[in-house]
Amino acid sequence: MGGTARESGSGEGIQHFNAVRYRVTGTGFLKSKFYSLDDEFTDTLADLPMREKSAIEPTIPCNVISQRVALEISTVNINEYFKINRIIIFSKEIFTSFPE
């Protein structure tokens, strides 16, 4: 075979992370933050008010371009809690590698 092999779907490309959706119940406000590799930068997302029962899965927009990210989820006040059933992170590969 001639040509160069391209790793499709390897997860090593540059991604644009543009939203996150939670299925969450609890009390208080859910705080979320994206971290890039080695914590080079952070993106704090909008606070999400929680309820004991909810039929809503809110989509929280973000704007992060990175190879990989870490997601931190927390509450800030004592006796607040949350239960997450699902997390969906929306992303799209925009580059297959870094420029040379």
C-alpha positions as CSV (number, residue, x, y, z in Angstrom):
1,M,0.0,0.0,0.0
2,G,1.2,3.4,-0.9
3,G,0.7,6.7,0.9
4,T,0.6,7.5,4.6
5,A,-1.7,5.9,7.2
6,R,-3.9,8.3,9.0
7,E,-5.2,7.2,12.4
8,S,-8.9,7.9,12.3
9,G,-10.7,8.2,15.6
10,S,-7.6,7.7,17.7
11,G,-8.6,10.6,19.9
12,E,-5.2,12.3,19.6
13,G,-6.3,15.1,17.3
14,I,-7.2,18.6,18.4
15,Q,-10.8,18.8,19.6
16,H,-13.3,21.7,19.9
17,F,-15.3,21.0,23.0
18,N,-18.5,23.1,22.7
19,A,-21.0,21.8,25.2
20,V,-21.7,19.4,28.1
21,R,-25.0,17.8,29.0
22,Y,-25.8,16.3,32.4
23,R,-28.5,14.1,33.8
24,V,-28.2,15.2,37.4
25,T,-30.3,15.4,40.6
26,G,-29.4,16.9,43.9
27,T,-29.5,20.1,46.0
28,G,-27.7,23.4,45.5
29,F,-25.7,24.5,42.5
30,L,-23.5,22.2,40.4
31,K,-20.2,23.9,39.5
32,S,-18.2,22.6,36.5
33,K,-14.8,23.5,35.0
34,F,-12.8,22.2,32.1
35,Y,-9.0,21.9,32.4
36,S,-6.6,21.5,29.5
37,L,-3.6,19.2,29.6
38,D,-1.3,20.2,32.5
39,D,-3.9,22.7,33.6
40,E,-2.5,25.2,31.0
41,F,-5.9,26.9,31.0
42,T,-9.4,26.5,32.5
43,D,-12.9,27.3,31.4
44,T,-15.5,27.7,34.1
45,L,-19.0,26.7,33.0
46,A,-22.3,28.3,34.1
47,D,-23.6,27.1,37.4
48,L,-26.4,24.6,37.2
49,P,-29.3,24.7,39.8
50,M,-30.2,21.2,40.9
51,R,-33.5,19.7,42.0
52,E,-34.4,16.4,43.8
53,K,-36.4,15.3,40.7
54,S,-35.9,16.6,37.2
55,A,-37.0,15.6,33.7
56,I,-34.6,18.1,32.2
57,E,-31.1,17.4,30.8
58,P,-29.6,20.9,30.4
59,T,-26.9,21.6,27.8
60,I,-24.2,23.9,29.1
61,P,-22.2,25.7,26.4
62,C,-18.4,26.0,26.5
63,N,-15.6,26.9,24.1
64,V,-12.5,24.9,24.6
65,I,-9.9,23.8,22.0
66,S,-7.5,21.2,23.2
67,Q,-6.2,17.7,22.6
68,R,-7.7,16.4,25.8
69,V,-9.6,17.9,28.7
70,A,-10.5,17.0,32.3
71,L,-13.9,17.9,33.8
72,E,-14.2,18.9,37.4
73,I,-17.7,18.8,39.0
74,S,-18.4,20.0,42.5
75,T,-20.7,21.9,44.9
76,V,-19.6,24.6,47.3
77,N,-21.8,24.6,50.4
78,I,-21.9,22.0,53.1
79,N,-24.8,19.4,52.9
80,E,-25.2,19.9,49.1
81,Y,-25.0,16.8,47.1
82,F,-25.5,15.5,43.5
83,K,-26.1,12.3,41.7
84,I,-25.0,12.1,38.1
85,N,-26.6,9.5,35.9
86,R,-25.2,10.6,32.6
87,I,-22.6,13.0,31.2
88,I,-22.4,13.8,27.5
89,I,-19.5,16.0,26.2
90,F,-20.0,17.4,22.7
91,S,-16.8,17.8,20.7
92,K,-15.6,17.8,17.1
93,E,-12.1,17.1,15.8
94,I,-10.9,20.2,14.0
95,F,-7.2,19.2,13.4
96,T,-5.7,15.8,13.1
97,S,-2.3,16.9,14.5
98,F,-0.4,20.0,15.7
99,P,1.1,22.2,13.0
100,E,4.8,21.3,12.2
